[in-house]
Amino acid sequence: MFDTIEIKEVKQELGFLVKALRKQRGLSQIQLAKSLDVSRTTIQNLELGKNFTVDTIFKVLKEMDLLSQLNSEILQAKNHVINSKSMY
């Protein structure tokens, strides 16, 4: 009835997105890592959906001009919760 999504799936999809955006911009993992002041291994792990931090995601999203879009989604969800009437 309800489709459930696993954290692992979201991490993998995020990794695919980062890799696609990096390649679209013609950047190597090393170039992206240097511009974000992280290691190439950090970028590699992110692209593979492994062991990355929220700060790393935010750095990448900011570099790829997507941080404001994520923030808008968060604000929209927050406002929805705040403005929803309790069922109890």
Protein Blocks (a to p, Z undefined) as FASTA:
>chain_A
ZZcddfklmmmmmmmmmmmmmmmnopafklmmmmnopafklmmmmmnopaiafklmmmmm
mmnopmmmmmmmmmmmmmmmmmpccfZZ
